[in-house]
């Protein structure tokens, strides 16, 4: 099954949860690392496999990192501007 057939029902409203659950989880892809980014909102969701254990990244809950406190919220000089 291709990614387009999985996300068609979510067209226009794909969320980080959709990316983790429906794409990485369904395809069981991302055995070492799964990263979902929203550069416009300066957000990252990430998960890694468990070192020394047979637990894949797509089987773990992601952590959420809000980059605004680190980068600021100004668009001045931003690559997003």
C-alpha positions in Angstrom: 0.0 0.0 0.0 1.4 3.4 -0.9 1.4 6.4 1.4 -1.0 8.3 -0.9 -3.7 5.6 -0.4 -3.2 5.9 3.4 -3.5 9.7 3.6 -6.2 10.3 1.0 -8.9 10.4 3.7 -6.9 12.9 5.7 -6.1 15.2 2.7 -5.8 18.8 3.9 -5.8 17.9 7.6 -2.7 15.7 8.1 -1.4 16.0 11.6 1.7 14.8 13.4 -0.5 12.0 14.9 -1.5 11.0 11.3 2.2 10.9 10.3 3.2 8.6 13.2 0.1 6.4 13.4 -1.0 6.1 9.8 2.3 6.3 7.9 5.2 5.2 10.1 3.1 2.8 12.2 1.2 1.2 9.4 4.2 0.8 7.2 6.4 -0.2 10.2 9.0 2.2 8.9 11.4 4.1 11.1 12.9 1.2 13.0 15.7 3.5 14.3 14.2 7.0 14.2 11.0 8.8 13.2 10.9 12.6 13.0 7.9 14.7 12.1 8.5 18.4 11.7 6.2 21.4 11.3 8.7 24.2 10.4 6.0 26.9 10.1 4.9 26.3 13.7 8.5 25.4 14.9 7.4 22.0 16.3 9.1 18.6 16.2 7.9 15.2 17.2 10.5 12.5 17.5 11.1 9.0 18.6 14.0 6.6 18.6 14.4 2.9 18.9 15.4 1.5 22.3 19.2 0.8 22.4 19.9 -2.9 23.1 16.3 -3.9 22.9 14.1 -5.0 20.0 11.8 -2.0 20.2 11.5 0.0 17.0 11.0 3.7 16.8 7.6 3.4 15.3 6.4 1.3 18.3 7.2 4.1 20.8 5.4 7.3 21.7 7.0 10.4 20.3 8.3 13.3 22.3 7.2 16.8 21.4 9.7 19.7 21.2 8.5 23.3 20.8 11.4 25.2 19.3 9.9 28.7 19.7 11.5 29.2 23.1 14.9 28.4 21.6 14.6 30.1 18.2 12.1 32.9 19.1 8.9 33.7 17.3 10.1 36.5 15.1 10.1 36.0 11.4 12.9 38.6 11.0 15.9 36.8 9.5 14.1 33.5 9.6 14.4 31.0 6.7 10.6 30.8 6.9 10.0 34.5 6.2 
